[in-house]
Amino acid sequence: MKQRSLLVSPLGYIKLSQKPVGKGIQFADRYYLHNDYSVIESLISDAAIASIGTLEQNALRSSHAFLYEIREIETGDIEKETLAYLVKVNEFCLKLWFVGDISIELEQSFCIRPLHVHKNFLGHHFSGANGRLSDKTLNLDCLKKIRPFLRGDQDEELIRAVQERNVQSTHFSKKGDRIGRAFSFVCAARSVIQLHLKIVFYCGALECLFSTQSSELSHQIAERSSWYCASSPEARLVTYKLVKRAYRFRSKIVHGSSLTKADEEANVEISEGLDALLRAILSSAILRHDSVFGYPDDKLDGLFLNLTLGAGISPAEDAD
């Protein structure tokens, strides 16, 4: 039997600058972001409130932001639908990175029905580029910028994989693309707090986007990153130096060398620089539907060779 069900997830480390009007800020097809617990309380029956444990109620009450959705769910589909909702919430947490360098925590979600409460977990902590988990207040207009990056449909294959606890990335199969592979590395970087690992993952993201051959890799990635996202020679030089510096640091990590005190002092600056660089590149590529990252290796080589020799216009210059 179908019953009206409330799916809700408290989010950690983000706050809203003001209370949204009505149901809240809508994302994708039918879920909302709010910060007023009374909105949730008004949707829960007295019997359901009695079924929610004290710790769970406190988690909802103390949350400064939460996502929720209302839908009709068959009794036998509660777990499947809760997981499908969790996949969407997780996507929101991942794609919030496009708004800025934001920490966010997703621990538990609830499916609240008139006489029954179901709880499920898809726990994630996404730290900032500096390795810290810290609160950040977001204004409502800023949050709305995430909408173009969210899927409108359900990823049935991913939902089924989550159900079966057998999630394998498809980004690295033939069906994947450079942008999807790069973003998977960005997500990996956000999932760890160790700065040296963040830098390794960020470098992996840049390689997914720009690498076509293994020789002179750091020069290749630094040069192409600077040509893609910077429109002036001065800005290109800054980007080039950042990436080269990151690759020197990465080489020490992946080859098991110890870090000097100077390395450890520099890693916050490098991590934050790479995070901002990748956000600029991926945002531009996605919002402009850039076809560059769909090019085969030989065509991508030709594009950057022309740019280097002054025979082409970089995407950054074209955007200007």
Phi, psi and omega in degrees: 000135179281139176224149176294126186230142177254121176256125186216142181225115172289141181245135180263152172076000174241142177232153178258140184291339179205169180276124177296152178277154175059227183289338182122191178276123182272139177231151179049229188274317189202020176248157191231153175248132180213170176227009181252109184298334181298333176297316178292316182300324181291343182261359184251133178287160178299322180295321180291321178301321179294335181277341181277129180293162181299317181297320181292318178298318179297323178298319179288316183294322185275353181290135178274352177200146177207152173258145177210161180209146176242130178206162175275126184230132174293146181304320182283353184250014186300310183295316181299315182290326177294319178294321177299319177294318180298323178298320178291319179296319178297321177298319178301314181297321179291313186284347176299339177303330181292339178282328180168182180280092191235135170275147177204147181234132174233113182252298187225157177224155183235144168247107186255119179246171184307322184234012187207144176234126178247134180241141178217163185233140167213062193294131176215142170238122178248115184268165177287172181295342178272002178087000183260154170256108186220150180293147175217133178265128183244137175276159189293322179295322178298317182295328181294341180292345180285340188306317181296343184267353183267142176289144176270338182252170179271138176272088186299324180296318179291319179300317179296321179294321178294318177303318184273004182053041183222059185275116175238135181293132175264358183296334185260007171274179180296339179284342183283172178223172184299320183294315179298319179294317180298317182294329177296326176289322176299317179297322177296320179297319181289339184276353179242154179258346180286121186296323181295326177287323176304314182296320177299316180292321178297320177297321177300322178296317179296323178295321177302324183280319194242347186281135173231348179205159187271345181282142181048048189298313184296321178295317181300312183292317180297315181295313183289323177299317182292322179291325185288318192251351183243136185261346180243154178303321181296316180292323178297321180295319179299314180295317180301313181295322178300312183292318177299319178297318179297322181288328174296319178294315181300319182301318178298318184293308187287343178258009171078018179280154177281156181262141175280169177298323179296321177300313183294327178287333184271343191292332176295313180299318180294314181298314180295322178295316179293322179300312180294320179298313181292326178296318180295316182294309185290321177299313179299315183297318183285313185290330180265004182050046184296127181274353184305318186279004171259358181293145169293164186305317184294324179289323177294319175303314181297319179301310184285335173294316178297320179296315182298324182269005177081020183254015181207174179248128181289155176304325180295317178292322180296323179292328178292000000 
